[in-house]
Amino acid sequence: MTKAVNPWCFVLHVHPETDLDEAWQILQEKGLTPLYMEEGHEALAKIYIEADERLTTENLLDSFPFIDYVDHEELGSIDWQSQWKNHGLNYYEGYVHIDVPESPSNQWKQLKLLPGAGFGDLSHPTTRLLLMMIKGQVMNKTVVDVGCGSGVLAIYAIASGANDAYAIDIDENALKHSRENVALNVMTEKFTFNQPYDFNPHLEKENEIVILMNMVMSEQKEAWGSLKSLHSQKAICFTSGILIEQKDEYLDLVKGWGWTLLEEKQEEGWLGLKFKTHF
């Protein structure tokens, strides 16, 4: 699977009465990728979304009644530091901080994340769900982070004792951001970075790995379909990005992948799920 990454994004100016969190959720349910939001004071509030070939101004206006008008902005002009400062958890001195007191390495008992284009500043419940669920589950494992964003999940996994990690994303901006965060935390030698089309891991089929996916259902379906080398791999899979009301549909989907549900957690209407593959 390949995808052309646009150097710009759509800016959705939304009606004043719009609940921004609800609008963000609706966009994700439709398979779009919101980047961040700005609350309006004298002007309309804005939601920035990733551009792709499916989207036009006309179909955005037709599909989402809460949008007043649409324009564009270059990704390079986005003030990510301001966005992470306003929305990221435990943000100070220019970084989001993550405490990992259980880390076997003293140097990784506190992690730092730079602001950037990759999803994962800890403001969204799906990130927090997966961080909670993988605690104690990755020791001496190989981790494959599908849709790595900022790299937060795989970085946390390495700090928690994982042997190595593959970070996969279709967005070069996200991969760049992930590389920066990996280097910041002195983990570069533990990581391999890939787009899906060049993912060619050297994995022993009998060795159980850990797969992480924090994406909406449509994105998971597309991503998993592109990663054929994982389809017969023995693995424990942790996923989020699925709303509670989508649970039955999602379980039907992953049943077809040969996954069995082991554990479920919820936060703010979102699911965190743990599966085992049957290989």
Helices and strands as residue ranges (DSSP letters): E 8-14, H 20-29, E 34-38, E 45-50, H 57-63, E 67-74, G 75-77, H 80-87, E 91-92, E 95-99, G 106-108, E 110-113, H 125-134, E 142-146, H 152-159, E 164-168, H 172-184, G 188-190, E 191-194, G 196-198, E 209-214, H 217-226, G 228-230, E 235-243, G 244-246, H 247-255, E 259-267, E 270-277
